[in-house]
Amino acid sequence: MVRVKICGICDAGAADEAAAAGADLLGFHFCSSPRRITPEEAKGILDAIDVRPRIVGVFIDQDPEEVRQIAEFVGLDMLQLHGSEAPGFDAGRPVMKVIKVRDGIVPDASAWPDPIMLDSWSSDQRGGTGRTWRWDAARELIKRRRVFVAGGLEPGNVGTVVNDFKPFGVDVSSGVESKLRVKDPEKIRAFIRAVRLAEHSS
């Protein structure tokens, strides 16, 4: 089954909608990001929802002790590292390293454990870019590794990615928003529905 991660959750309503629609993971930004929330806000959101998927905290080049404290306070299941962190980063939780694809070239990710995430590189954004990239460049890596595909996914194209590449997971944030920080319930449902339909057809 392809894992679906809905990232950039900013409120309990979005968390509830994503969980009810069948999201496998919810992502919270604790880094420099337009979708950043405080650990206290994240904990309040999680305390308010009925169904709790796996919870992922997104970080960019932050001190491991700071990350550890946030992870323990919020109850994170996994850490998503979006910066220039070195292999072996240890903050007491499993990590998912984000590897940036630039000009169709996928950097070596062999030093990082599974799962990893592939996202598009940008000169002006250190976090997610919301831009697509040449997915075919990662075809062989996706076959060998547990890879989350991210970058510019939305309900209209995620089915193609799932059908053509069969990744371990897919990640979306802006692609299911009505505006910055506001998730659209119908887009969330449409995104997850597209993933499941593509899985079934393939």
C-alpha positions as CSV (number, residue, x, y, z in Angstrom):
1,M,0.0,0.0,0.0
2,V,1.3,3.5,-0.9
3,R,1.6,5.6,2.2
4,V,0.0,9.0,2.0
5,K,1.5,11.9,4.0
6,I,-0.4,15.1,4.3
7,C,2.1,17.8,5.4
8,G,2.0,21.3,6.7
9,I,-0.9,20.7,9.0
10,C,-1.8,23.9,10.8
11,D,-5.1,23.3,12.6
12,A,-7.2,20.5,14.1
13,G,-9.8,20.6,11.4
14,A,-7.2,19.8,8.7
15,A,-5.7,17.0,10.9
16,D,-9.2,15.5,11.4
17,E,-10.1,15.7,7.7
18,A,-6.8,14.1,6.7
19,A,-7.0,11.3,9.2
20,A,-10.7,10.6,8.4
21,A,-9.9,10.5,4.7
22,G,-7.3,7.8,5.3
23,A,-3.9,9.7,5.5
24,D,-1.2,7.4,6.9
25,L,1.0,10.2,8.1
26,L,0.5,13.9,9.2
27,G,3.4,16.3,8.9
28,F,4.0,19.4,11.2
29,H,6.5,22.1,10.4
30,F,8.7,23.0,13.3
31,C,11.3,24.7,11.1
32,S,11.5,28.0,9.2
33,S,8.4,27.8,7.0
34,P,5.2,29.6,6.2
35,R,3.4,26.6,7.7
36,R,5.4,26.6,10.9
37,I,3.5,26.0,14.1
38,T,4.7,25.8,17.7
39,P,5.1,22.5,19.5
40,E,2.3,23.6,21.9
41,E,0.0,24.2,18.9
42,A,0.8,20.8,17.5
43,K,0.2,19.0,20.8
44,G,-3.1,20.8,21.0
45,I,-4.1,19.7,17.6
46,L,-3.2,16.1,18.3
47,D,-5.0,16.1,21.6
48,A,-8.2,17.3,19.8
49,I,-8.3,14.7,17.0
50,D,-10.1,11.3,17.2
51,V,-7.8,9.3,14.9
52,R,-4.1,9.6,15.2
53,P,-2.0,8.6,12.1
54,R,1.8,8.5,12.4
55,I,3.1,12.0,13.2
56,V,6.1,13.5,11.4
57,G,8.0,16.6,12.5
58,V,9.7,18.6,9.8
59,F,13.1,20.2,10.7
60,I,15.8,22.1,8.9
61,D,19.3,22.1,10.3
62,Q,18.2,22.3,13.9
63,D,20.1,21.2,16.9
64,P,19.5,17.5,17.7
65,E,18.7,18.3,21.3
66,E,16.1,20.9,20.3
67,V,14.6,18.3,17.9
68,R,14.6,15.7,20.6
69,Q,12.8,17.9,23.1
70,I,10.1,18.8,20.5
71,A,9.7,15.1,19.5
72,E,9.2,14.1,23.1
73,F,6.8,16.9,23.9
74,V,4.6,16.5,20.8
75,G,5.0,12.7,20.6
76,L,6.4,12.5,17.2
77,D,6.8,9.1,15.5
78,M,9.4,10.3,12.9
79,L,11.6,13.2,12.0
80,Q,11.8,14.6,8.5
81,L,15.1,16.3,7.8
82,H,15.0,19.0,5.1
83,G,18.4,20.6,5.5
84,S,22.1,19.7,5.3
85,E,22.0,17.3,8.2
86,A,24.7,14.7,8.2
87,P,24.0,10.9,8.2
88,G,23.8,9.6,11.8
89,F,21.7,12.5,13.0
90,D,20.2,11.3,16.2
91,A,17.4,12.9,18.1
92,G,15.8,9.8,19.5
93,R,13.4,9.1,16.7
94,P,13.5,7.4,13.2
95,V,14.5,9.9,10.5
96,M,13.4,10.4,6.9
97,K,16.0,12.4,5.0
98,V,14.8,14.6,2.2
99,I,17.0,14.3,-0.9
100,K,16.7,17.2,-3.4
101,V,16.6,16.4,-7.1
102,R,18.3,19.0,-9.2
103,D,18.4,19.2,-13.0
104,G,17.2,15.6,-13.2
105,I,20.0,14.3,-11.0
106,V,19.2,12.3,-7.9
107,P,22.0,12.7,-5.3
108,D,23.5,9.6,-3.6
109,A,21.3,8.6,-0.7
110,S,23.1,5.4,0.3
111,A,24.3,6.8,3.7
112,W,20.7,7.4,4.9
113,P,18.3,4.7,6.1
114,D,14.9,4.1,4.6
115,P,12.5,5.7,4.1
116,I,13.9,8.7,2.2
117,M,12.0,11.4,0.5
118,L,12.7,12.9,-3.0
119,D,11.8,16.5,-3.5
120,S,12.6,19.2,-6.0
121,W,15.7,21.4,-5.5
122,S,15.3,25.2,-5.3
123,S,17.9,28.0,-4.9
124,D,15.6,30.0,-2.8
125,Q,13.7,27.5,-0.7
126,R,15.2,25.1,1.8
127,G,11.9,23.3,2.6
128,G,9.4,21.8,0.2
129,T,9.1,23.7,-3.0
130,G,5.7,22.6,-4.4
131,R,7.3,22.1,-7.7
132,T,7.4,18.9,-9.8
133,W,10.6,17.3,-11.0
134,R,11.6,14.6,-13.5
135,W,10.2,11.6,-11.6
136,D,11.6,9.2,-14.2
137,A,15.1,10.1,-13.0
138,A,14.4,8.2,-9.8
139,R,12.7,5.1,-11.3
140,E,15.5,2.7,-10.4
141,L,15.9,4.1,-6.9
142,I,12.2,3.9,-6.2
143,K,12.4,0.2,-7.1
144,R,15.2,-0.5,-4.7
145,R,14.4,1.8,-1.7
146,R,11.4,2.9,0.3
147,V,10.9,6.3,-1.3
148,F,8.4,9.0,-0.6
149,V,7.8,11.2,-3.7
150,A,7.2,14.9,-3.0
151,G,7.1,18.1,-5.0
152,G,4.2,19.5,-6.9
153,L,1.9,16.6,-6.3
154,E,-1.9,17.3,-6.3
155,P,-5.1,15.2,-7.0
156,G,-4.6,15.5,-10.8
157,N,-1.1,14.1,-11.1
158,V,-0.6,11.8,-8.1
159,G,-2.3,8.9,-9.7
160,T,0.2,9.0,-12.6
161,V,3.1,8.9,-10.1
162,V,1.6,5.9,-8.2
163,N,0.6,4.0,-11.4
164,D,3.9,4.6,-13.2
165,F,6.4,4.3,-10.3
166,K,4.8,2.6,-7.4
167,P,6.6,4.5,-4.7
168,F,6.6,3.6,-1.0
169,G,4.8,6.8,-0.3
170,V,3.7,10.2,-1.6
171,D,3.7,13.6,0.2
172,V,1.6,16.7,-0.3
173,S,1.1,20.0,1.3
174,S,0.3,23.0,-1.1
175,G,-1.4,20.6,-3.5
176,V,-4.3,20.1,-1.1
177,E,-4.6,23.7,0.1
178,S,-7.2,26.3,-0.8
179,K,-4.8,29.0,0.4
180,L,-1.6,29.1,2.4
181,R,-1.9,27.2,5.7
182,V,-5.6,26.2,4.9
183,K,-6.2,22.6,3.8
184,D,-9.1,21.9,1.5
185,P,-11.1,18.9,2.7
186,E,-12.3,18.0,-0.8
187,K,-8.8,18.2,-2.2
188,I,-7.5,16.0,0.6
189,R,-10.1,13.4,-0.2
190,A,-9.5,13.7,-3.9
191,F,-5.8,13.2,-3.4
192,I,-6.1,10.1,-1.3
193,R,-8.8,8.7,-3.6
194,A,-6.6,9.2,-6.6
195,V,-3.8,7.3,-4.8
196,R,-6.0,4.4,-4.0
197,L,-7.6,4.2,-7.4
198,A,-4.2,4.2,-9.1
199,E,-3.1,1.4,-6.7
200,H,-6.1,-0.7,-7.6
201,S,-5.8,-0.2,-11.3
202,S,-2.1,-1.1,-11.3
